[in-house]
């Protein structure tokens, strides 16, 4: 009987290399085979992708503000120039 | 939340900048200042020097937007100015860069998932014992409003190199080669940093999916 080549504990550490296309063909096939048998790692992958998508969609307005003096100086420079 | 297609958004933004629209320039500053600061910080000796470089970059944008020819995106153009200036300054300072080794960004022992969540023994050792909860995975945009700001907070707690990579890749949507070039790191380093950072973002998301509306 064939032993599984990739276990969950390895899947979660190799998944980024897989997504980035950095695995060898053998490694890639082993990882993809694992995905076909493991609903939990499939869920894990879905969450990983979702968190990236959320970050991409999470807007702009929620990010940190620049220091007020620096911001003010830049806006003044823009006003002088335009 | 802005859902305008980035290209259309950008053409309009360039036109507004040229027309002297201060709100457009303020948008640019608010949107990119923090990310620029972290990119610059990788090349120069101090936080103050990084802030100087960012300030100079925005001044160069004010001066140069008239000549900007849209052969690259506005963002790529701005970051190219930033990285060039930061590198020049860093070289003048004889700087050793903080991300040049993985030291600041990666703990060798750091795991994507708590090892206790896998079976330790038996035939199924290394398989999940406490798998991620199967959730009806919501649509990203819908979820972004609820959990997006929490994930951005998680980013703030990451080591600087991981934070820079995650911001550039997943928040800004830059490609791996672009990020390697900006941060002067190898492709392998970029992947390790991205892996650590994404693993942590996923853990935060899982906590939220397991307990939406709970105390995070």
Interface residues (C-beta under 8 A of the other chain):
Chain A: X7 X8 X9 X10 X12 X13 X15 X16 X17 X20 X22 X38 X39 X40 X41 X43 X44 X46 X47 X48 X50 X51 X52 X53 X54 X55 X56 X57 X58 X59 X60 X61 X62 X63 X64 X65 X66 X67 X70 X71 X73 X74 X75 X77 X78 X79 X81 X82
Chain B: X1 X2 X20 X22 X25 X26 X29 X30 X31 X33 X34 X51 X54 X55 X58 X59 X62 X63 X111 X112 X113 X115 X118 X125 X126 X127 X128 X131 X132 X133 X134 X135 X137 X138 X140 X141 X143 X144 X147 X148 X149 X151 X152 X155 X156 X166 X169 X170 X171 X173 X176 X187 X188 X191 X194 X195 X198 X199 X201 X202 X204 X205 X206 X209
